[in-house]
Amino acid sequence: MTCSFYRLIWLLPAAFAVHVIEEYLTGYPAYAGTVSGYPMGLPTFLGSNILFILIMLLLTRWAAATRKPNAVFWMLAWAAGNLFWNFVYHLASVPAFDRHSPGLITGALIYLPLSLAVWQAALAEKVVRPATLIGAIAAGGIFMGLVAAVGIFHLGGLGA
C-alpha cells in the first residue's frame, strides 16, 4: 500500500517537530557548543527550529493546496535540507567528533525513510521530474550547509 504524495508530505512538519524534541531532550545545544566551540543558547536553538518548522508547515500547505511546480520544488528543497541533509549531518558528525550526535536516532529512523518515501512518491506520481527532484535535493544541501557553517560553526565570523 502506498500513500499519495500530497498526503505523505504532511508527515514532514510532524517529523521535524519530533526530531527537534529529540535534540532538545538529548542535549543538542550543549553538544553543538562543545563540537563547534561556540555556545548555542536555548533561545537560539528553539527559536530557529520553531521558525524552520513553521516554514516547513507553510511550504507543505502551499504545495498541497496549489500543487504548483514552484510550490512543490521549494517544499521539497526545504524538506531535503531540514530532514535528509540534517540526517547526513548527524551521521557524519559521529566519526568527525567521535561521539553520538543528538538527533541521530530520529534522523535515521524517521528522516531518512520519510525523505526516500516522499521522493519515491513524487517520482512515481509524476509530481516532479527527476531533474527537478535532484535540483531540490541539491538546493536543500546548500541550505543545510549554510545553516551548519554559519549557525553552528560560525564560519566567517557570522552566526548567532
PyMOL CGO cylinders between C-alpha atoms (Angstrom):
from pymol import cmd
from pymol.cgo import CYLINDER

trace = [
    CYLINDER, 0.00, 0.00, 0.00, 1.30, 3.43, -0.89, 0.3, 1, 1, 1, 1, 1, 1,
    CYLINDER, 1.30, 3.43, -0.89, 0.35, 6.84, 0.36, 0.3, 1, 1, 1, 1, 1, 1,
    CYLINDER, 0.35, 6.84, 0.36, -0.19, 9.65, -2.11, 0.3, 1, 1, 1, 1, 1, 1,
    CYLINDER, -0.19, 9.65, -2.11, 2.47, 12.33, -2.29, 0.3, 1, 1, 1, 1, 1, 1,
    CYLINDER, 2.47, 12.33, -2.29, 0.11, 15.09, -1.20, 0.3, 1, 1, 1, 1, 1, 1,
    CYLINDER, 0.11, 15.09, -1.20, -0.91, 13.13, 1.90, 0.3, 1, 1, 1, 1, 1, 1,
    CYLINDER, -0.91, 13.13, 1.90, 2.61, 11.95, 2.70, 0.3, 1, 1, 1, 1, 1, 1,
    CYLINDER, 2.61, 11.95, 2.70, 4.11, 15.44, 2.75, 0.3, 1, 1, 1, 1, 1, 1,
    CYLINDER, 4.11, 15.44, 2.75, 2.03, 16.33, 5.82, 0.3, 1, 1, 1, 1, 1, 1,
    CYLINDER, 2.03, 16.33, 5.82, 4.31, 14.00, 7.80, 0.3, 1, 1, 1, 1, 1, 1,
    CYLINDER, 4.31, 14.00, 7.80, 7.27, 16.31, 7.10, 0.3, 1, 1, 1, 1, 1, 1,
    CYLINDER, 7.27, 16.31, 7.10, 6.46, 19.07, 9.63, 0.3, 1, 1, 1, 1, 1, 1,
    CYLINDER, 6.46, 19.07, 9.63, 5.46, 16.46, 12.22, 0.3, 1, 1, 1, 1, 1, 1,
    CYLINDER, 5.46, 16.46, 12.22, 8.73, 14.58, 11.73, 0.3, 1, 1, 1, 1, 1, 1,
    CYLINDER, 8.73, 14.58, 11.73, 10.64, 17.84, 12.04, 0.3, 1, 1, 1, 1, 1, 1,
    CYLINDER, 10.64, 17.84, 12.04, 8.93, 18.59, 15.38, 0.3, 1, 1, 1, 1, 1, 1,
    CYLINDER, 8.93, 18.59, 15.38, 9.66, 15.10, 16.74, 0.3, 1, 1, 1, 1, 1, 1,
    CYLINDER, 9.66, 15.10, 16.74, 13.31, 15.48, 15.73, 0.3, 1, 1, 1, 1, 1, 1,
    CYLINDER, 13.31, 15.48, 15.73, 13.66, 18.84, 17.48, 0.3, 1, 1, 1, 1, 1, 1,
    CYLINDER, 13.66, 18.84, 17.48, 12.15, 17.29, 20.62, 0.3, 1, 1, 1, 1, 1, 1,
    CYLINDER, 12.15, 17.29, 20.62, 14.78, 14.53, 20.47, 0.3, 1, 1, 1, 1, 1, 1,
    CYLINDER, 14.78, 14.53, 20.47, 17.55, 17.08, 20.01, 0.3, 1, 1, 1, 1, 1, 1,
    CYLINDER, 17.55, 17.08, 20.01, 16.26, 19.15, 22.94, 0.3, 1, 1, 1, 1, 1, 1,
    CYLINDER, 16.26, 19.15, 22.94, 15.84, 16.15, 25.27, 0.3, 1, 1, 1, 1, 1, 1,
    CYLINDER, 15.84, 16.15, 25.27, 19.27, 14.72, 24.42, 0.3, 1, 1, 1, 1, 1, 1,
    CYLINDER, 19.27, 14.72, 24.42, 21.20, 17.98, 24.74, 0.3, 1, 1, 1, 1, 1, 1,
    CYLINDER, 21.20, 17.98, 24.74, 21.88, 19.14, 21.20, 0.3, 1, 1, 1, 1, 1, 1,
    CYLINDER, 21.88, 19.14, 21.20, 22.52, 22.80, 22.15, 0.3, 1, 1, 1, 1, 1, 1,
    CYLINDER, 22.52, 22.80, 22.15, 25.30, 21.78, 24.58, 0.3, 1, 1, 1, 1, 1, 1,
    CYLINDER, 25.30, 21.78, 24.58, 26.66, 19.28, 22.04, 0.3, 1, 1, 1, 1, 1, 1,
    CYLINDER, 26.66, 19.28, 22.04, 26.77, 21.94, 19.31, 0.3, 1, 1, 1, 1, 1, 1,
    CYLINDER, 26.77, 21.94, 19.31, 28.63, 24.28, 21.64, 0.3, 1, 1, 1, 1, 1, 1,
    CYLINDER, 28.63, 24.28, 21.64, 31.14, 21.58, 22.53, 0.3, 1, 1, 1, 1, 1, 1,
    CYLINDER, 31.14, 21.58, 22.53, 31.93, 20.49, 18.97, 0.3, 1, 1, 1, 1, 1, 1,
    CYLINDER, 31.93, 20.49, 18.97, 31.93, 23.98, 17.46, 0.3, 1, 1, 1, 1, 1, 1,
    CYLINDER, 31.93, 23.98, 17.46, 33.46, 25.98, 20.27, 0.3, 1, 1, 1, 1, 1, 1,
    CYLINDER, 33.46, 25.98, 20.27, 30.53, 28.40, 20.08, 0.3, 1, 1, 1, 1, 1, 1,
    CYLINDER, 30.53, 28.40, 20.08, 27.79, 28.11, 22.70, 0.3, 1, 1, 1, 1, 1, 1,
    CYLINDER, 27.79, 28.11, 22.70, 24.27, 27.63, 21.40, 0.3, 1, 1, 1, 1, 1, 1,
    CYLINDER, 24.27, 27.63, 21.40, 21.73, 29.20, 23.72, 0.3, 1, 1, 1, 1, 1, 1,
    CYLINDER, 21.73, 29.20, 23.72, 18.36, 27.60, 24.19, 0.3, 1, 1, 1, 1, 1, 1,
    CYLINDER, 18.36, 27.60, 24.19, 16.52, 30.64, 22.72, 0.3, 1, 1, 1, 1, 1, 1,
    CYLINDER, 16.52, 30.64, 22.72, 18.60, 30.36, 19.54, 0.3, 1, 1, 1, 1, 1, 1,
    CYLINDER, 18.60, 30.36, 19.54, 18.05, 26.60, 19.31, 0.3, 1, 1, 1, 1, 1, 1,
    CYLINDER, 18.05, 26.60, 19.31, 14.31, 26.73, 19.95, 0.3, 1, 1, 1, 1, 1, 1,
    CYLINDER, 14.31, 26.73, 19.95, 13.68, 29.97, 18.05, 0.3, 1, 1, 1, 1, 1, 1,
    CYLINDER, 13.68, 29.97, 18.05, 15.40, 28.87, 14.86, 0.3, 1, 1, 1, 1, 1, 1,
    CYLINDER, 15.40, 28.87, 14.86, 13.86, 25.40, 14.94, 0.3, 1, 1, 1, 1, 1, 1,
    CYLINDER, 13.86, 25.40, 14.94, 10.34, 26.69, 15.61, 0.3, 1, 1, 1, 1, 1, 1,
    CYLINDER, 10.34, 26.69, 15.61, 10.74, 29.15, 12.73, 0.3, 1, 1, 1, 1, 1, 1,
    CYLINDER, 10.74, 29.15, 12.73, 12.03, 26.41, 10.41, 0.3, 1, 1, 1, 1, 1, 1,
    CYLINDER, 12.03, 26.41, 10.41, 9.15, 24.07, 11.39, 0.3, 1, 1, 1, 1, 1, 1,
    CYLINDER, 9.15, 24.07, 11.39, 6.64, 26.84, 10.67, 0.3, 1, 1, 1, 1, 1, 1,
    CYLINDER, 6.64, 26.84, 10.67, 8.27, 27.43, 7.28, 0.3, 1, 1, 1, 1, 1, 1,
    CYLINDER, 8.27, 27.43, 7.28, 8.05, 23.67, 6.59, 0.3, 1, 1, 1, 1, 1, 1,
    CYLINDER, 8.05, 23.67, 6.59, 4.37, 23.73, 7.54, 0.3, 1, 1, 1, 1, 1, 1,
    CYLINDER, 4.37, 23.73, 7.54, 3.65, 26.75, 5.32, 0.3, 1, 1, 1, 1, 1, 1,
    CYLINDER, 3.65, 26.75, 5.32, 5.54, 25.30, 2.36, 0.3, 1, 1, 1, 1, 1, 1,
    CYLINDER, 5.54, 25.30, 2.36, 3.71, 21.98, 2.79, 0.3, 1, 1, 1, 1, 1, 1,
    CYLINDER, 3.71, 21.98, 2.79, 0.38, 23.78, 2.88, 0.3, 1, 1, 1, 1, 1, 1,
    CYLINDER, 0.38, 23.78, 2.88, 1.31, 25.81, -0.21, 0.3, 1, 1, 1, 1, 1, 1,
    CYLINDER, 1.31, 25.81, -0.21, 2.38, 22.70, -2.13, 0.3, 1, 1, 1, 1, 1, 1,
    CYLINDER, 2.38, 22.70, -2.13, -0.68, 20.67, -1.09, 0.3, 1, 1, 1, 1, 1, 1,
    CYLINDER, -0.68, 20.67, -1.09, -3.16, 23.47, -1.75, 0.3, 1, 1, 1, 1, 1, 1,
    CYLINDER, -3.16, 23.47, -1.75, -1.85, 24.69, -5.09, 0.3, 1, 1, 1, 1, 1, 1,
    CYLINDER, -1.85, 24.69, -5.09, 0.03, 21.67, -6.45, 0.3, 1, 1, 1, 1, 1, 1,
    CYLINDER, 0.03, 21.67, -6.45, 2.08, 24.16, -8.46, 0.3, 1, 1, 1, 1, 1, 1,
    CYLINDER, 2.08, 24.16, -8.46, 5.58, 23.07, -9.55, 0.3, 1, 1, 1, 1, 1, 1,
    CYLINDER, 5.58, 23.07, -9.55, 7.21, 26.07, -7.88, 0.3, 1, 1, 1, 1, 1, 1,
    CYLINDER, 7.21, 26.07, -7.88, 5.49, 25.33, -4.55, 0.3, 1, 1, 1, 1, 1, 1,
    CYLINDER, 5.49, 25.33, -4.55, 6.41, 21.65, -4.72, 0.3, 1, 1, 1, 1, 1, 1,
    CYLINDER, 6.41, 21.65, -4.72, 10.03, 22.45, -5.59, 0.3, 1, 1, 1, 1, 1, 1,
    CYLINDER, 10.03, 22.45, -5.59, 10.53, 24.79, -2.61, 0.3, 1, 1, 1, 1, 1, 1,
    CYLINDER, 10.53, 24.79, -2.61, 8.75, 22.42, -0.24, 0.3, 1, 1, 1, 1, 1, 1,
    CYLINDER, 8.75, 22.42, -0.24, 10.98, 19.55, -1.41, 0.3, 1, 1, 1, 1, 1, 1,
    CYLINDER, 10.98, 19.55, -1.41, 14.10, 21.71, -1.15, 0.3, 1, 1, 1, 1, 1, 1,
    CYLINDER, 14.10, 21.71, -1.15, 13.23, 22.86, 2.39, 0.3, 1, 1, 1, 1, 1, 1,
    CYLINDER, 13.23, 22.86, 2.39, 12.42, 19.29, 3.42, 0.3, 1, 1, 1, 1, 1, 1,
    CYLINDER, 12.42, 19.29, 3.42, 15.65, 17.96, 1.89, 0.3, 1, 1, 1, 1, 1, 1,
    CYLINDER, 15.65, 17.96, 1.89, 17.72, 20.49, 3.81, 0.3, 1, 1, 1, 1, 1, 1,
    CYLINDER, 17.72, 20.49, 3.81, 15.95, 20.13, 7.11, 0.3, 1, 1, 1, 1, 1, 1,
    CYLINDER, 15.95, 20.13, 7.11, 15.34, 16.38, 7.05, 0.3, 1, 1, 1, 1, 1, 1,
    CYLINDER, 15.34, 16.38, 7.05, 17.58, 14.41, 4.67, 0.3, 1, 1, 1, 1, 1, 1,
    CYLINDER, 17.58, 14.41, 4.67, 20.69, 16.60, 4.85, 0.3, 1, 1, 1, 1, 1, 1,
    CYLINDER, 20.69, 16.60, 4.85, 20.15, 17.10, 8.58, 0.3, 1, 1, 1, 1, 1, 1,
    CYLINDER, 20.15, 17.10, 8.58, 20.31, 13.31, 8.94, 0.3, 1, 1, 1, 1, 1, 1,
    CYLINDER, 20.31, 13.31, 8.94, 23.52, 13.25, 6.87, 0.3, 1, 1, 1, 1, 1, 1,
    CYLINDER, 23.52, 13.25, 6.87, 24.96, 15.99, 9.13, 0.3, 1, 1, 1, 1, 1, 1,
    CYLINDER, 24.96, 15.99, 9.13, 24.17, 13.97, 12.28, 0.3, 1, 1, 1, 1, 1, 1,
    CYLINDER, 24.17, 13.97, 12.28, 25.58, 10.78, 10.74, 0.3, 1, 1, 1, 1, 1, 1,
    CYLINDER, 25.58, 10.78, 10.74, 28.80, 12.47, 9.58, 0.3, 1, 1, 1, 1, 1, 1,
    CYLINDER, 28.80, 12.47, 9.58, 29.19, 14.16, 12.97, 0.3, 1, 1, 1, 1, 1, 1,
    CYLINDER, 29.19, 14.16, 12.97, 29.63, 10.83, 14.77, 0.3, 1, 1, 1, 1, 1, 1,
    CYLINDER, 29.63, 10.83, 14.77, 33.02, 9.94, 13.23, 0.3, 1, 1, 1, 1, 1, 1,
    CYLINDER, 33.02, 9.94, 13.23, 34.00, 13.59, 12.82, 0.3, 1, 1, 1, 1, 1, 1,
    CYLINDER, 34.00, 13.59, 12.82, 33.65, 14.35, 16.54, 0.3, 1, 1, 1, 1, 1, 1,
    CYLINDER, 33.65, 14.35, 16.54, 33.96, 10.80, 17.92, 0.3, 1, 1, 1, 1, 1, 1,
    CYLINDER, 33.96, 10.80, 17.92, 30.70, 10.98, 19.85, 0.3, 1, 1, 1, 1, 1, 1,
    CYLINDER, 30.70, 10.98, 19.85, 26.97, 10.45, 19.45, 0.3, 1, 1, 1, 1, 1, 1,
    CYLINDER, 26.97, 10.45, 19.45, 25.18, 13.34, 17.74, 0.3, 1, 1, 1, 1, 1, 1,
    CYLINDER, 25.18, 13.34, 17.74, 21.87, 14.20, 19.44, 0.3, 1, 1, 1, 1, 1, 1,
    CYLINDER, 21.87, 14.20, 19.44, 19.24, 13.92, 16.73, 0.3, 1, 1, 1, 1, 1, 1,
    CYLINDER, 19.24, 13.92, 16.73, 20.79, 10.90, 15.00, 0.3, 1, 1, 1, 1, 1, 1,
    CYLINDER, 20.79, 10.90, 15.00, 18.08, 8.49, 16.16, 0.3, 1, 1, 1, 1, 1, 1,
    CYLINDER, 18.08, 8.49, 16.16, 15.13, 10.34, 14.63, 0.3, 1, 1, 1, 1, 1, 1,
    CYLINDER, 15.13, 10.34, 14.63, 17.34, 11.21, 11.67, 0.3, 1, 1, 1, 1, 1, 1,
    CYLINDER, 17.34, 11.21, 11.67, 17.97, 7.54, 10.95, 0.3, 1, 1, 1, 1, 1, 1,
    CYLINDER, 17.97, 7.54, 10.95, 14.57, 6.15, 11.91, 0.3, 1, 1, 1, 1, 1, 1,
    CYLINDER, 14.57, 6.15, 11.91, 12.32, 8.92, 10.58, 0.3, 1, 1, 1, 1, 1, 1,
    CYLINDER, 12.32, 8.92, 10.58, 14.13, 11.48, 8.40, 0.3, 1, 1, 1, 1, 1, 1,
    CYLINDER, 14.13, 11.48, 8.40, 15.89, 9.09, 6.04, 0.3, 1, 1, 1, 1, 1, 1,
    CYLINDER, 15.89, 9.09, 6.04, 12.97, 6.73, 5.33, 0.3, 1, 1, 1, 1, 1, 1,
    CYLINDER, 12.97, 6.73, 5.33, 10.45, 9.58, 5.13, 0.3, 1, 1, 1, 1, 1, 1,
    CYLINDER, 10.45, 9.58, 5.13, 12.65, 11.52, 2.70, 0.3, 1, 1, 1, 1, 1, 1,
    CYLINDER, 12.65, 11.52, 2.70, 13.03, 8.45, 0.49, 0.3, 1, 1, 1, 1, 1, 1,
    CYLINDER, 13.03, 8.45, 0.49, 9.27, 7.76, 0.62, 0.3, 1, 1, 1, 1, 1, 1,
    CYLINDER, 9.27, 7.76, 0.62, 8.39, 11.36, -0.31, 0.3, 1, 1, 1, 1, 1, 1,
    CYLINDER, 8.39, 11.36, -0.31, 10.88, 11.36, -3.18, 0.3, 1, 1, 1, 1, 1, 1,
    CYLINDER, 10.88, 11.36, -3.18, 9.65, 7.98, -4.44, 0.3, 1, 1, 1, 1, 1, 1,
    CYLINDER, 9.65, 7.98, -4.44, 6.03, 9.16, -4.33, 0.3, 1, 1, 1, 1, 1, 1,
    CYLINDER, 6.03, 9.16, -4.33, 6.92, 12.42, -6.09, 0.3, 1, 1, 1, 1, 1, 1,
    CYLINDER, 6.92, 12.42, -6.09, 8.54, 10.50, -8.94, 0.3, 1, 1, 1, 1, 1, 1,
    CYLINDER, 8.54, 10.50, -8.94, 6.00, 7.67, -9.10, 0.3, 1, 1, 1, 1, 1, 1,
    CYLINDER, 6.00, 7.67, -9.10, 3.08, 10.09, -9.26, 0.3, 1, 1, 1, 1, 1, 1,
    CYLINDER, 3.08, 10.09, -9.26, 4.97, 12.33, -11.69, 0.3, 1, 1, 1, 1, 1, 1,
    CYLINDER, 4.97, 12.33, -11.69, 4.61, 15.31, -9.35, 0.3, 1, 1, 1, 1, 1, 1,
    CYLINDER, 4.61, 15.31, -9.35, 8.14, 16.33, -10.37, 0.3, 1, 1, 1, 1, 1, 1,
    CYLINDER, 8.14, 16.33, -10.37, 10.64, 15.25, -12.98, 0.3, 1, 1, 1, 1, 1, 1,
    CYLINDER, 10.64, 15.25, -12.98, 13.82, 13.52, -11.78, 0.3, 1, 1, 1, 1, 1, 1,
    CYLINDER, 13.82, 13.52, -11.78, 15.94, 16.57, -12.66, 0.3, 1, 1, 1, 1, 1, 1,
    CYLINDER, 15.94, 16.57, -12.66, 13.66, 18.82, -10.60, 0.3, 1, 1, 1, 1, 1, 1,
    CYLINDER, 13.66, 18.82, -10.60, 13.89, 16.49, -7.62, 0.3, 1, 1, 1, 1, 1, 1,
    CYLINDER, 13.89, 16.49, -7.62, 17.68, 16.39, -7.90, 0.3, 1, 1, 1, 1, 1, 1,
    CYLINDER, 17.68, 16.39, -7.90, 17.70, 20.19, -8.02, 0.3, 1, 1, 1, 1, 1, 1,
    CYLINDER, 17.70, 20.19, -8.02, 15.52, 20.41, -4.91, 0.3, 1, 1, 1, 1, 1, 1,
    CYLINDER, 15.52, 20.41, -4.91, 17.74, 17.94, -3.04, 0.3, 1, 1, 1, 1, 1, 1,
    CYLINDER, 17.74, 17.94, -3.04, 20.84, 19.90, -4.07, 0.3, 1, 1, 1, 1, 1, 1,
    CYLINDER, 20.84, 19.90, -4.07, 19.26, 23.21, -3.01, 0.3, 1, 1, 1, 1, 1, 1,
    CYLINDER, 19.26, 23.21, -3.01, 18.40, 21.64, 0.34, 0.3, 1, 1, 1, 1, 1, 1,
    CYLINDER, 18.40, 21.64, 0.34, 22.00, 20.52, 0.72, 0.3, 1, 1, 1, 1, 1, 1,
    CYLINDER, 22.00, 20.52, 0.72, 23.25, 24.05, 0.11, 0.3, 1, 1, 1, 1, 1, 1,
    CYLINDER, 23.25, 24.05, 0.11, 20.77, 25.38, 2.65, 0.3, 1, 1, 1, 1, 1, 1,
    CYLINDER, 20.77, 25.38, 2.65, 21.78, 22.83, 5.31, 0.3, 1, 1, 1, 1, 1, 1,
    CYLINDER, 21.78, 22.83, 5.31, 25.44, 23.51, 4.61, 0.3, 1, 1, 1, 1, 1, 1,
    CYLINDER, 25.44, 23.51, 4.61, 24.91, 27.24, 5.16, 0.3, 1, 1, 1, 1, 1, 1,
    CYLINDER, 24.91, 27.24, 5.16, 22.94, 26.64, 8.36, 0.3, 1, 1, 1, 1, 1, 1,
    CYLINDER, 22.94, 26.64, 8.36, 25.69, 24.40, 9.74, 0.3, 1, 1, 1, 1, 1, 1,
    CYLINDER, 25.69, 24.40, 9.74, 28.53, 26.66, 8.60, 0.3, 1, 1, 1, 1, 1, 1,
    CYLINDER, 28.53, 26.66, 8.60, 27.04, 29.91, 9.87, 0.3, 1, 1, 1, 1, 1, 1,
    CYLINDER, 27.04, 29.91, 9.87, 24.58, 28.92, 12.59, 0.3, 1, 1, 1, 1, 1, 1,
    CYLINDER, 24.58, 28.92, 12.59, 26.60, 26.19, 14.30, 0.3, 1, 1, 1, 1, 1, 1,
    CYLINDER, 26.60, 26.19, 14.30, 30.26, 26.67, 13.39, 0.3, 1, 1, 1, 1, 1, 1,
    CYLINDER, 30.26, 26.67, 13.39, 30.18, 30.47, 12.85, 0.3, 1, 1, 1, 1, 1, 1,
    CYLINDER, 30.18, 30.47, 12.85, 32.43, 30.29, 9.78, 0.3, 1, 1, 1, 1, 1, 1,
    CYLINDER, 32.43, 30.29, 9.78, 33.42, 33.68, 8.50, 0.3, 1, 1, 1, 1, 1, 1,
    CYLINDER, 33.42, 33.68, 8.50, 32.68, 35.23, 11.89, 0.3, 1, 1, 1, 1, 1, 1,
    CYLINDER, 32.68, 35.23, 11.89, 28.95, 35.01, 11.22, 0.3, 1, 1, 1, 1, 1, 1,
    CYLINDER, 28.95, 35.01, 11.22, 26.26, 33.33, 13.28, 0.3, 1, 1, 1, 1, 1, 1,
    CYLINDER, 26.26, 33.33, 13.28, 24.16, 33.84, 16.35, 0.3, 1, 1, 1, 1, 1, 1,
]
cmd.load_cgo(trace, "trace")
